[in-house]
Structure formats: structure tokens, C-alpha cells
């Protein structure tokens, strides 16, 4: 683990939801991810953490949980999520850094992280932080961008790309956008306190030509069948993994929910305008329905 804080990919002010999903002809990807999540996530539970929730594209798929916490670094994305989902008390919107999450240990019985790990310069550190928020036997569903996909293999064999898709090293194809090798991700998960239960290969037909020529429903049906090969091999651009949190949990006072990102105190006092840390006397504000725990630029 690096002594320096890892860089953050910040979608503040971004219109990512509109340009990439709403107007980006991504209906196929959206629907096959829906199939994968339905297969891997428990149908119900108490409290779910959605890491990298963005504009809440997937949140409605978690309706079996009593409380859903949407965590994202971008306030812009969370405001869009709140506009989409509303102010229902079952949803909690939290702007925070995944490397310094503001939650007490062993708080959640489920978590998801979809299309987010590929922005992590220190992916294992992020996974370790997620594990601390989960209690033993909690389910964690992770999606990651697979560098060992068929398109990358063909391009490498034809000498049209320099990086080797079979090496375990991450490849940064754009600033803070990484593809990872399946075996490397498996190692990080196990070292972070997760056991792997099941894998699904997703987006087998992520080619613009195929999406233009073949009806989306047919592509989704074919992809749904092929997802089951995930436990045997992983050669698609997207891989979903269902894991179980194993090992011992850190102790948590019975009613503790928040943890201060600056001093790690669990002595957090809810206020009308936010959450006050009684140890470092910092008020983390609640603004427009969003709890803001982003670490200030001048903090150590």
C-alpha cells in the first residue's frame, strides 16, 4: 500500500450519465448487466452499500434491501441519482472517497461495485476498505474491466497494441482508466478477505457492428446463456464476480453507523445539518440531501 493517497477519478460536473448511457447506444450493456446482477445478488437483505453508485443507474435493482447507501465521489452524480430516485428514506446519498469511507466496520450485509474498479489506481486497497465495511458472510458483487478479452488478444497478435493481455499487470489505457487481468483480481479479492463464489462473463457482443445488425433482445438472450461460462474462462471485456466476506470483523459499537474519514472515530453525532465528529470536532455537512464526507484538500 502506498504512503501517498491514491489519485481519484472525479466525475464532478460530468454529464457521463447522459452522454455515455442515455445517448450512447448502451442498451445492450445495460440489460446484460441487469441479468448478471439479478443472478448474483441476494434477493433481499438489510443494508446494501453501492460503491460508485453514480447517477443511480443500477440502484432500482436492489429493491429487496431495507436500506441502500449510494456512495460516489461526485456530488454531481449523486444529485442526478437523487433526482432519479427521490428522497425516499430507504436511500442514503454519500459523497466520499472509497479509500476513506465514512462507515463503521461490519455495517453492511451486501455491497456492489459495478464499472468502478477500473478507476482505481490502487484496486486492492479499495477492496480492503470495502471489506472492512462488511460483516462476515456478507455478499459482495464486483464488476471489473478485463484486459484479457478477445478483442485485446486479437489486436495484440496482430501487433496493433503494445501491451500484453496475458500479463497480470494492469494496463492504464486512459488517465485513471484501467483494465485488469482476471487472476490478478482474484488474488486481490482473496488477499482482501473475500472468497470467490461465482463468476459471470458479460458483454460477449460488445461490438458496434453487431449491436447495429442484430436486435438487442437477441444479443441479450445469447449473452445471458454465455454468462454461465464465467467459472471456466474469462475472455469478455466485463466480468462479474460474486464473493463472500470471510475472516474476523473489526469490533463495532452496537449503534455505530458513521466513521470519521479524518480521525477514524466512531463517536459521530447526527445533526440537522450533517454529522459531527466529537473527537476531531469536524462537522461533515448534509447539503441538498447528500452527506458530504469528501476529504478537504488541505487535510493530511
Beta strands, then each sheet from edge to edge (+ up, - down):
strand 1: 45-51
strand 2: 65-72
strand 3: 91-95
strand 4: 108-113
strand 5: 134-145
strand 6: 171-174
strand 7: 177-179
strand 8: 194-202
strand 9: 238-245
strand 10: 268-271
strand 11: 274-277
strand 12: 283-287
strand 13: 290-292
sheet 1: 8+ 9- 5+ 4+ 1+ 2+ 3+ 13+ 12- 11+ 10-
sheet 2: 6+ 7-
end
